[in-house]
Amino acid sequence: MFGATFLVPLLTGFPPSTTLLFSGIGTLLFLVITANKVPSYLGSSFAFIAPITASTQADSMGAALGGVMVTGLLLAALGLIVSRVGTRWISVLMPPVVMGSIVALIGFNLAPTAYENFQQSAVTATVTLLAVVLCTALFKGMLGRVSVLLGVLIGYGVAVARGEVDFAPVADAAWIGLPEFHHPTFDPGLVVMFLPVVLVLLAENVGHVTSVGLMTNRNLDHMVGRTLASDGLATALSAGFGGSPTTTYGENIGVMSATRVYSTAAYWVAGIVAILLSLSPKVGALIFTIPPGVLGGVTFVLYGLIGIVGVRMWVDGRVDFSRPKNQFTAGVALVVGIANVTWTFGGIELTGIALGTIAAMLIYHVMDKLGHATGTEVQAAEPAEVVASEGSRPRE
């Protein structure tokens, strides 16, 4: 959980200590809003990395924070809607093929960023990547679950040995002090890039609440509205001062599964400790010494895993890819996202993630409606059937 929370500010340039502070505050806020009924720690969300990176490069950190804040407020508003009408509309709007495509294209859209860091120190990046892979393969249980963090530590050791780490900022930093604060600015053209993230967070949050419910043998579906609102408010609050977006995240679910500790008391303690650690600038300075080579190696894994989470949604949702509407939905959306297709009009710029999301939803629902209206939707022919004899025909 610790490693995942710090990787987002490292990859986006946000101050780590500020992220840690609002990770702790957001967790306490979450526990209060959910009436202490849902054990969860709020950490950095990987879903925001692509739009944050694009916004920072196009304008500034303030513009990225503005996009994060708007996204958080929208998520909080959706939480209130879900509290009133339930969650069924989410699955209708975004069936597994659509949601899987959106999540997958967000991960794969980040591939060029990972390669840029990789190129800055190929040796260190390769060692880091191999370390993550080997730690995952060799270790089981808790060590296996923290293989990414172990890989970062091994890569960091190699970077130190190669003289790629500068400890001067750590020596200069104070032991006690407030984190570095930044404030958001708002550019409508950049905010649009963040809107697809709301859809991802909706599905992610519902999945996490369901997982916690299964682990604790309780039905927590009635809490989804509160958990969404909590994530949104915590994210908006963090963005108001320069911290990364904070939501429930998969690493937290993994730790609960490994430790079998589901007490909300543990998360009160974790939140308070995070706040106390954030008040040491030296901790933040030490984290920021992690060089690009290490980040390049670990993001080859992490960005790929984000993409594979989308693929897993297809598998878990039993998406039938012999059906043209599913083929076109996933295929077009992925190409738009990976190619980072960009469309600018009226001062608003839509990038690959936004356009890929729009493409996935539009293609699926249009083909679905037309198929039902005309009764013409059939399954696509398998490759072997295409070259079969004239007497064979595609399956209905």
VOPAGU-2260 file (C-alpha; in pm, 1 decimal, decimal comma):
REM VOPAGU-2260
SITE   aa  ch    i         X         Y         Z
SITE  MET   A    0       0,0       0,0       0,0
SITE  PHE   A    1     281,9     240,4      89,3
SITE  GLY   A    2     469,8     184,0    -234,8
SITE  ALA   A    3     161,9     224,0    -453,4
SITE  THR   A    4      59,7     545,9    -278,3
SITE  PHE   A    5     400,4     706,5    -335,9
SITE  LEU   A    6     445,9     593,9    -694,8
SITE  VAL   A    7     172,5     826,1    -823,4
SITE  PRO   A    8     328,4    1151,9    -694,3
SITE  LEU   A    9     668,6    1030,1    -813,4
SITE  LEU   A   10     533,8     968,7   -1162,8
SITE  THR   A   11     332,3    1290,3   -1180,6
SITE  GLY   A   12     565,4    1531,3    -999,6
SITE  PHE   A   13     322,3    1598,7    -713,4
SITE  PRO   A   14     483,9    1642,8    -367,7
SITE  PRO   A   15     491,4    1302,0    -187,4
SITE  SER   A   16     455,6    1444,7     164,5
SITE  THR   A   17     141,4    1634,0      63,6
SITE  THR   A   18      -0,2    1316,6     -88,1
SITE  LEU   A   19      76,3    1124,9     231,8
SITE  LEU   A   20     -88,6    1395,2     444,8
SITE  PHE   A   21    -414,2    1388,1     247,6
SITE  SER   A   22    -400,4    1011,4     215,3
SITE  GLY   A   23    -424,4    1003,2     595,7
SITE  ILE   A   24    -684,7    1279,5     617,6
SITE  GLY   A   25    -887,4    1120,9     336,4
SITE  THR   A   26    -885,8     785,6     516,6
SITE  LEU   A   27   -1020,1     941,6     837,3
SITE  LEU   A   28   -1284,7    1127,5     635,2
SITE  PHE   A   29   -1382,5     801,0     463,8
SITE  LEU   A   30   -1424,5     622,1     796,7
SITE  VAL   A   31   -1642,5     901,9     933,3
SITE  ILE   A   32   -1868,0     921,1     624,6
SITE  THR   A   33   -1911,3     543,2     607,6
SITE  ALA   A   34   -1996,1     536,9     981,9
SITE  ASN   A   35   -1698,9     308,0    1053,3
SITE  LYS   A   36   -1864,3      21,2     862,7
SITE  VAL   A   37   -1623,2     -22,4     568,8
SITE  PRO   A   38   -1255,0     -97,2     642,9
SITE  SER   A   39   -1047,5      85,5     384,3
SITE  TYR   A   40    -740,9     303,4     340,1
SITE  LEU   A   41    -740,4     572,7      72,5
SITE  GLY   A   42    -427,8     578,4    -140,7
SITE  SER   A   43    -314,3     729,1    -471,0
SITE  SER   A   44    -522,1     636,9    -773,9
SITE  PHE   A   45    -340,2     515,2   -1086,4
SITE  ALA   A   46    -644,4     598,0   -1299,7
SITE  PHE   A   47    -544,7     967,3   -1290,5
SITE  ILE   A   48    -183,3     929,9   -1405,7
SITE  ALA   A   49    -242,4     977,7   -1779,1
SITE  PRO   A   50    -456,7    1295,4   -1762,9
SITE  ILE   A   51    -236,7    1443,3   -1486,2
SITE  THR   A   52      76,1    1385,5   -1695,2
SITE  ALA   A   53     -84,2    1533,3   -2006,7
SITE  SER   A   54    -219,2    1837,5   -1818,7
SITE  THR   A   55     112,3    1908,1   -1647,9
SITE  GLN   A   56     298,8    1890,2   -1978,8
SITE  ALA   A   57      40,4    2109,6   -2154,8
SITE  ASP   A   58       9,8    2369,8   -1880,2
SITE  SER   A   59     116,5    2324,8   -1517,4
SITE  MET   A   60      67,0    2127,9   -1197,8
SITE  GLY   A   61    -211,5    2370,6   -1103,4
SITE  ALA   A   62    -408,0    2280,6   -1417,2
SITE  ALA   A   63    -372,2    1910,5   -1335,8
SITE  LEU   A   64    -492,2    1974,2    -980,6
SITE  GLY   A   65    -794,4    2156,9   -1120,5
SITE  GLY   A   66    -886,1    1852,5   -1328,1
SITE  VAL   A   67    -843,3    1624,4   -1026,9
SITE  MET   A   68   -1063,4    1848,0    -810,4
SITE  VAL   A   69   -1345,9    1860,2   -1066,8
SITE  THR   A   70   -1328,4    1481,8   -1103,8
SITE  GLY   A   71   -1348,1    1439,0    -727,1
SITE  LEU   A   72   -1653,0    1663,5    -698,8
SITE  LEU   A   73   -1825,1    1478,2    -984,2
SITE  LEU   A   74   -1753,7    1145,5    -813,9
SITE  ALA   A   75   -1898,4    1278,0    -487,4
SITE  ALA   A   76   -2211,5    1391,7    -672,6
SITE  LEU   A   77   -2246,8    1049,0    -833,2
SITE  GLY   A   78   -2215,8     898,2    -487,0
SITE  LEU   A   79   -2523,2    1094,1    -381,3
SITE  ILE   A   80   -2710,0     972,3    -692,0
SITE  VAL   A   81   -2613,6     610,5    -622,4
SITE  SER   A   82   -2739,3     647,8    -265,2
SITE  ARG   A   83   -3080,7     734,1    -410,0
SITE  VAL   A   84   -3114,6     508,0    -715,7
SITE  GLY   A   85   -2870,0     220,0    -659,3
SITE  THR   A   86   -2591,7      84,3    -882,8
SITE  ARG   A   87   -2778,5    -102,3   -1157,1
SITE  TRP   A   88   -2754,6     192,2   -1399,7
SITE  ILE   A   89   -2375,0     166,5   -1390,9
SITE  SER   A   90   -2375,5    -184,2   -1540,7
SITE  VAL   A   91   -2633,2     -76,4   -1801,8
SITE  LEU   A   92   -2426,6     227,0   -1907,3
SITE  MET   A   93   -2095,7      42,6   -1892,5
SITE  PRO   A   94   -2124,9    -332,3   -1948,5
SITE  PRO   A   95   -1804,4    -537,0   -1901,9
SITE  VAL   A   96   -1681,9    -491,2   -2261,1
SITE  VAL   A   97   -1708,2    -110,7   -2231,8
SITE  MET   A   98   -1557,5     -84,1   -1884,6
SITE  GLY   A   99   -1277,9    -328,8   -1964,5
SITE  SER   A  100   -1192,5    -130,7   -2278,2
SITE  ILE   A  101   -1178,3     199,5   -2086,4
SITE  VAL   A  102    -952,5      59,7   -1813,2
SITE  ALA   A  103    -727,5    -116,7   -2065,4
SITE  LEU   A  104    -677,2     189,5   -2286,1
SITE  ILE   A  105    -584,7     403,0   -1982,3
SITE  GLY   A  106    -303,6     161,9   -1897,2
SITE  PHE   A  107    -175,9     116,0   -2252,3
SITE  ASN   A  108    -199,1     489,9   -2325,1
SITE  LEU   A  109      77,5     537,7   -2066,9
SITE  ALA   A  110     328,2     309,5   -2243,5
SITE  PRO   A  111     529,4     595,9   -2406,0
SITE  THR   A  112     574,9     762,0   -2065,0
SITE  ALA   A  113     716,5     440,8   -1920,6
SITE  TYR   A  114     958,7     408,5   -2212,2
SITE  GLU   A  115    1080,3     768,3   -2172,1
SITE  ASN   A  116    1185,5     696,1   -1813,3
SITE  PHE   A  117    1328,5     357,6   -1914,4
SITE  GLN   A  118    1558,8     519,7   -2169,2
SITE  GLN   A  119    1715,9     750,6   -1908,6
SITE  SER   A  120    1892,2     454,5   -1748,0
SITE  ALA   A  121    1829,1     127,7   -1930,2
SITE  VAL   A  122    2051,7     -78,4   -1696,5
SITE  THR   A  123    1879,6      35,1   -1376,4
SITE  ALA   A  124    1536,0       8,1   -1539,1
SITE  THR   A  125    1603,5    -346,2   -1660,9
SITE  VAL   A  126    1727,4    -458,3   -1317,3
SITE  THR   A  127    1417,9    -304,5   -1154,3
SITE  LEU   A  128    1184,9    -473,5   -1401,4
SITE  LEU   A  129    1352,4    -812,7   -1356,7
SITE  ALA   A  130    1348,1    -771,6    -978,2
SITE  VAL   A  131     971,7    -712,6    -976,3
SITE  VAL   A  132     911,9   -1014,4   -1200,0
SITE  LEU   A  133    1141,3   -1246,2   -1000,8
SITE  CYS   A  134    1006,4   -1133,2    -660,7
SITE  THR   A  135     653,0   -1198,8    -781,9
SITE  ALA   A  136     749,2   -1545,3    -910,2
SITE  LEU   A  137     962,8   -1652,7    -612,4
SITE  PHE   A  138     774,8   -1512,3    -313,8
SITE  LYS   A  139     430,3   -1603,7    -187,5
SITE  GLY   A  140     196,9   -1443,9      65,2
SITE  MET   A  141     281,3   -1096,0     189,5
SITE  LEU   A  142     623,2   -1079,8      21,0
SITE  GLY   A  143     463,1   -1169,8    -309,9
SITE  ARG   A  144     207,1    -893,6    -268,2
SITE  VAL   A  145     477,4    -630,7    -210,9
SITE  SER   A  146     690,7    -746,7    -504,8
SITE  VAL   A  147     660,2    -405,2    -671,5
SITE  LEU   A  148     796,0    -232,5    -361,1
SITE  LEU   A  149    1076,2    -490,5    -333,1
SITE  GLY   A  150    1162,1    -432,7    -698,0
SITE  VAL   A  151    1180,7     -57,4    -639,6
SITE  LEU   A  152    1412,6    -108,7    -340,9
SITE  ILE   A  153    1642,7    -338,7    -540,6
SITE  GLY   A  154    1646,8     -99,8    -835,2
SITE  TYR   A  155    1713,7     189,3    -598,1
SITE  GLY   A  156    2014,0       3,7    -454,9
SITE  VAL   A  157    2154,0     -44,4    -805,9
SITE  ALA   A  158    2094,0     323,2    -884,2
SITE  VAL   A  159    2284,3     425,8    -569,6
SITE  ALA   A  160    2574,6     199,1    -665,1
SITE  ARG   A  161    2578,8     353,1   -1015,0
SITE  GLY   A  162    2585,2     708,0    -874,9
SITE  GLU   A  163    2239,8     799,8   -1003,5
SITE  VAL   A  164    2100,5     918,3    -668,3
SITE  ASP   A  165    2159,7    1264,3    -521,2
SITE  PHE   A  166    2116,0    1269,9    -142,0
SITE  ALA   A  167    2187,0    1642,3    -105,7
SITE  PRO   A  168    1815,7    1740,1     -92,3
SITE  VAL   A  169    1763,3    1486,2     187,5
SITE  ALA   A  170    2045,3    1635,1     393,3
SITE  ASP   A  171    1908,2    1985,8     339,8
SITE  ALA   A  172    1547,2    1896,6     431,4
SITE  ALA   A  173    1418,1    1962,9     783,4
SITE  TRP   A  174    1310,4    1678,8    1010,5
SITE  ILE   A  175     983,3    1849,1    1101,1
SITE  GLY   A  176     777,8    2088,5     891,1
SITE  LEU   A  177     463,8    2129,6     681,2
SITE  PRO   A  178     440,9    1964,7     338,8
SITE  GLU   A  179     466,4    2163,9      18,2
SITE  PHE   A  180     127,1    2305,8     -84,1
SITE  HIS   A  181      -0,2    2394,0    -433,4
SITE  HIS   A  182    -339,1    2516,1    -547,0
SITE  PRO   A  183    -549,9    2428,6    -851,2
SITE  THR   A  184    -626,7    2633,8   -1159,6
SITE  PHE   A  185    -906,1    2548,9   -1402,0
SITE  ASP   A  186    -878,8    2509,3   -1779,2
SITE  PRO   A  187   -1195,7    2360,9   -1940,7
SITE  GLY   A  188    -990,7    2222,2   -2226,7
SITE  LEU   A  189    -779,0    2017,0   -1986,6
SITE  VAL   A  190   -1055,1    1923,4   -1741,6
SITE  VAL   A  191   -1229,1    1727,3   -2019,8
SITE  MET   A  192    -938,1    1479,8   -2023,7
SITE  PHE   A  193   -1022,5    1375,4   -1666,9
SITE  LEU   A  194   -1389,7    1290,3   -1723,9
SITE  PRO   A  195   -1334,7     926,3   -1834,7
SITE  VAL   A  196   -1161,8     866,0   -1500,2
SITE  VAL   A  197   -1499,2     910,6   -1325,8
SITE  LEU   A  198   -1631,3     604,7   -1509,0
SITE  VAL   A  199   -1329,3     398,2   -1407,1
SITE  LEU   A  200   -1358,4     504,8   -1043,1
SITE  LEU   A  201   -1726,8     412,8   -1039,6
SITE  ALA   A  202   -1656,3      55,2   -1142,1
SITE  GLU   A  203   -1341,2      33,6    -929,8
SITE  ASN   A  204   -1517,9     151,7    -615,2
SITE  VAL   A  205   -1813,7     -83,9    -660,8
SITE  GLY   A  206   -1569,9    -372,0    -711,5
SITE  HIS   A  207   -1372,0    -286,9    -399,6
SITE  VAL   A  208   -1682,0    -260,6    -180,1
SITE  THR   A  209   -1804,1    -594,2    -314,1
SITE  SER   A  210   -1464,7    -753,0    -242,4
SITE  VAL   A  211   -1458,8    -622,2     114,7
SITE  GLY   A  212   -1812,8    -749,2     164,5
SITE  LEU   A  213   -1714,1   -1097,4      45,5
SITE  MET   A  214   -1406,7   -1105,3     270,6
SITE  THR   A  215   -1603,2    -993,9     577,3
SITE  ASN   A  216   -1915,8   -1198,6     497,7
SITE  ARG   A  217   -2133,0    -886,6     492,7
SITE  ASN   A  218   -2346,8    -728,7     222,5
SITE  LEU   A  219   -2208,2    -375,7     185,0
SITE  ASP   A  220   -2389,1    -281,8    -137,2
SITE  HIS   A  221   -2593,2     -20,1      49,4
SITE  MET   A  222   -2267,1     158,2     137,2
SITE  VAL   A  223   -2154,7     218,4    -223,9
SITE  GLY   A  224   -2308,0     566,6    -236,7
SITE  ARG   A  225   -2119,0     667,6      77,2
SITE  THR   A  226   -1790,0     516,6     -36,9
SITE  LEU   A  227   -1812,4     695,4    -373,2
SITE  ALA   A  228   -1891,2    1026,1    -203,0
SITE  SER   A  229   -1603,1     971,4      39,9
SITE  ASP   A  230   -1355,0     899,6    -238,7
SITE  GLY   A  231   -1472,5    1205,2    -430,4
SITE  LEU   A  232   -1455,0    1444,9    -137,5
SITE  ALA   A  233   -1112,8    1312,0     -28,5
SITE  THR   A  234    -980,5    1353,4    -384,5
SITE  ALA   A  235   -1117,1    1709,2    -417,3
SITE  LEU   A  236    -972,8    1804,7     -76,9
SITE  SER   A  237    -631,1    1662,5    -165,2
SITE  ALA   A  238    -628,6    1844,5    -500,5
SITE  GLY   A  239    -703,9    2171,4    -323,8
SITE  PHE   A  240    -360,1    2162,0    -160,5
SITE  GLY   A  241    -140,7    1977,8    -411,6
SITE  GLY   A  242    -187,6    1614,4    -315,9
SITE  SER   A  243    -255,1    1318,8    -545,5
SITE  PRO   A  244    -612,1    1190,9    -591,2
SITE  THR   A  245    -698,2     951,1    -308,7
SITE  THR   A  246    -941,6     661,1    -348,4
SITE  THR   A  247    -987,2     302,1    -237,0
SITE  TYR   A  248    -732,4      94,5    -426,1
SITE  GLY   A  249    -648,4    -264,0    -510,3
SITE  GLU   A  250    -331,8    -284,6    -299,4
SITE  ASN   A  251    -546,0    -224,2      10,0
SITE  ILE   A  252    -777,4    -511,7     -84,8
SITE  GLY   A  253    -474,0    -735,4    -135,7
SITE  VAL   A  254    -332,3    -651,7     208,6
SITE  MET   A  255    -666,2    -727,3     375,7
SITE  SER   A  256    -683,6   -1058,3     192,0
SITE  ALA   A  257    -329,3   -1152,7     299,2
SITE  THR   A  258    -350,2   -1039,6     663,0
SITE  ARG   A  259    -721,4   -1110,9     728,4
SITE  VAL   A  260    -731,4    -790,8     932,6
SITE  TYR   A  261   -1060,6    -610,0     862,6
SITE  SER   A  262   -1080,6    -384,9    1167,5
SITE  THR   A  263   -1152,9     -19,2    1096,3
SITE  ALA   A  264    -943,9      57,7    1406,8
SITE  ALA   A  265    -635,8     -47,0    1207,3
SITE  TYR   A  266    -721,2     213,3     944,2
SITE  TRP   A  267    -770,1     488,0    1201,0
SITE  VAL   A  268    -416,7     413,4    1321,4
SITE  ALA   A  269    -281,9     397,2     964,0
SITE  GLY   A  270    -441,9     731,8     876,2
SITE  ILE   A  271    -301,1     904,2    1185,1
SITE  VAL   A  272      49,2     759,3    1127,9
SITE  ALA   A  273      38,0     878,8     764,3
SITE  ILE   A  274     -42,8    1231,5     881,4
SITE  LEU   A  275     244,5    1226,9    1130,1
SITE  LEU   A  276     494,3    1095,9     869,7
SITE  SER   A  277     386,2    1367,2     624,9
SITE  LEU   A  278     505,9    1630,9     872,5
SITE  SER   A  279     867,7    1530,1     806,4
SITE  PRO   A  280    1000,9    1698,1     488,9
SITE  LYS   A  281    1301,6    1466,3     507,1
SITE  VAL   A  282    1075,4    1167,2     434,9
SITE  GLY   A  283     936,4    1338,1     125,1
SITE  ALA   A  284    1284,0    1439,9       7,0
SITE  LEU   A  285    1409,8    1081,0      44,6
SITE  ILE   A  286    1122,5     945,4    -164,8
SITE  PHE   A  287    1189,2    1202,7    -436,3
SITE  THR   A  288    1546,4    1073,1    -476,2
SITE  ILE   A  289    1415,8     766,6    -662,7
SITE  PRO   A  290    1568,9     812,8   -1012,5
SITE  PRO   A  291    1389,8     788,4   -1351,0
SITE  GLY   A  292    1551,9     454,1   -1431,3
SITE  VAL   A  293    1381,5     286,2   -1136,1
SITE  LEU   A  294    1050,8     445,7   -1227,5
SITE  GLY   A  295    1093,4     334,0   -1587,3
SITE  GLY   A  296    1143,2     -27,4   -1484,7
SITE  VAL   A  297     853,0     -41,6   -1242,6
SITE  THR   A  298     609,4     141,9   -1469,2
SITE  PHE   A  299     667,6    -113,2   -1745,8
SITE  VAL   A  300     496,4    -351,2   -1503,7
SITE  LEU   A  301     241,0    -116,9   -1348,6
SITE  TYR   A  302     106,1      39,4   -1667,3
SITE  GLY   A  303      85,2    -303,0   -1825,5
SITE  LEU   A  304    -103,5    -434,9   -1523,5
SITE  ILE   A  305    -355,8    -150,3   -1548,4
SITE  GLY   A  306    -420,4    -260,0   -1906,1
SITE  ILE   A  307    -450,4    -625,1   -1802,7
SITE  VAL   A  308    -704,5    -531,7   -1532,8
SITE  GLY   A  309    -924,2    -420,8   -1822,3
SITE  VAL   A  310    -868,7    -754,8   -1995,5
SITE  ARG   A  311    -958,5    -931,2   -1671,6
SITE  MET   A  312   -1287,3    -739,4   -1665,6
SITE  TRP   A  313   -1365,3    -893,2   -2004,4
SITE  VAL   A  314   -1285,0   -1239,7   -1871,8
SITE  ASP   A  315   -1478,3   -1198,9   -1545,6
SITE  GLY   A  316   -1771,2   -1048,5   -1736,5
SITE  ARG   A  317   -1760,5   -1337,8   -1986,5
SITE  VAL   A  318   -1749,9   -1099,8   -2281,4
SITE  ASP   A  319   -1827,3   -1287,2   -2602,4
SITE  PHE   A  320   -1576,6   -1161,4   -2859,8
SITE  SER   A  321   -1740,7   -1356,7   -3138,9
SITE  ARG   A  322   -2003,5   -1080,8   -3139,8
SITE  PRO   A  323   -1922,8    -786,5   -3368,7
SITE  LYS   A  324   -2044,6    -519,2   -3125,9
SITE  ASN   A  325   -1792,6    -640,7   -2866,9
SITE  GLN   A  326   -1512,4    -669,6   -3123,5
SITE  PHE   A  327   -1566,3    -318,5   -3255,7
SITE  THR   A  328   -1615,4    -165,2   -2908,8
SITE  ALA   A  329   -1286,6    -298,6   -2773,4
SITE  GLY   A  330   -1084,7    -280,6   -3095,2
SITE  VAL   A  331   -1155,9      80,7   -3188,1
SITE  ALA   A  332   -1131,1     207,0   -2828,8
SITE  LEU   A  333    -790,0      44,8   -2774,7
SITE  VAL   A  334    -642,7     176,9   -3098,4
SITE  VAL   A  335    -766,2     530,6   -3022,2
SITE  GLY   A  336    -618,4     513,0   -2671,6
SITE  ILE   A  337    -283,8     357,6   -2765,3
SITE  ALA   A  338    -234,5     594,7   -3060,3
SITE  ASN   A  339    -338,1     883,3   -2831,6
SITE  VAL   A  340    -562,1    1028,9   -3100,7
SITE  THR   A  341    -618,0    1399,4   -3025,2
SITE  TRP   A  342    -903,8    1622,8   -3135,3
SITE  THR   A  343    -914,3    1997,5   -3063,6
SITE  PHE   A  344   -1218,4    2217,5   -3110,8
SITE  GLY   A  345   -1340,3    2539,5   -2949,7
SITE  GLY   A  346   -1038,0    2553,9   -2720,7
SITE  ILE   A  347   -1113,7    2207,4   -2581,2
SITE  GLU   A  348    -868,8    1924,8   -2644,5
SITE  LEU   A  349    -982,4    1562,5   -2630,1
SITE  THR   A  350    -696,9    1313,0   -2604,5
SITE  GLY   A  351    -680,6     938,0   -2655,5
SITE  ILE   A  352    -830,6     844,8   -2320,6
SITE  ALA   A  353   -1133,4    1072,8   -2355,7
SITE  LEU   A  354   -1189,5     986,4   -2722,9
SITE  GLY   A  355   -1136,1     614,5   -2658,6
SITE  THR   A  356   -1392,1     624,0   -2378,8
SITE  ILE   A  357   -1643,6     804,3   -2599,0
SITE  ALA   A  358   -1577,7     557,7   -2881,6
SITE  ALA   A  359   -1629,6     254,2   -2657,0
SITE  MET   A  360   -1961,2     376,5   -2516,9
SITE  LEU   A  361   -2093,2     512,5   -2846,4
SITE  ILE   A  362   -2003,9     209,2   -3061,2
SITE  TYR   A  363   -2141,5     -40,9   -2810,2
SITE  HIS   A  364   -2474,5     127,8   -2750,1
SITE  VAL   A  365   -2533,7     222,5   -3115,4
SITE  MET   A  366   -2455,7    -129,9   -3240,0
SITE  ASP   A  367   -2657,1    -282,3   -2957,6
SITE  LYS   A  368   -2967,2     -70,7   -3033,7
SITE  LEU   A  369   -2941,6    -121,8   -3408,4
SITE  GLY   A  370   -2889,7    -494,8   -3362,2
SITE  HIS   A  371   -3199,1    -525,0   -3143,6
SITE  ALA   A  372   -3403,5    -302,2   -3375,1
SITE  THR   A  373   -3320,9    -490,6   -3694,6
SITE  GLY   A  374   -3250,3    -836,0   -3556,3
SITE  THR   A  375   -2943,7    -851,2   -3778,0
SITE  GLU   A  376   -2664,5    -898,2   -3523,6
SITE  VAL   A  377   -2487,2   -1229,4   -3575,2
SITE  GLN   A  378   -2166,7   -1370,3   -3442,3
SITE  ALA   A  379   -1855,9   -1307,8   -3647,9
SITE  ALA   A  380   -1701,6   -1599,7   -3831,9
SITE  GLU   A  381   -1403,5   -1766,8   -3670,0
SITE  PRO   A  382   -1077,4   -1736,5   -3869,9
SITE  ALA   A  383   -1095,7   -2104,9   -3961,4
SITE  GLU   A  384   -1451,1   -2063,3   -4089,5
SITE  VAL   A  385   -1352,0   -1777,6   -4317,4
SITE  VAL   A  386   -1133,3   -2008,6   -4523,7
SITE  ALA   A  387   -1363,0   -2308,6   -4495,2
SITE  SER   A  388   -1542,9   -2465,0   -4788,9
SITE  GLU   A  389   -1842,4   -2297,2   -4950,8
SITE  GLY   A  390   -2075,6   -2538,0   -4775,8
SITE  SER   A  391   -1983,3   -2407,7   -4429,5
SITE  ARG   A  392   -2136,3   -2099,5   -4274,7
SITE  PRO   A  393   -2076,8   -1878,5   -3967,7
SITE  ARG   A  394   -2240,9   -1979,9   -3641,6
SITE  GLU   A  395   -2559,4   -1788,4   -3556,7
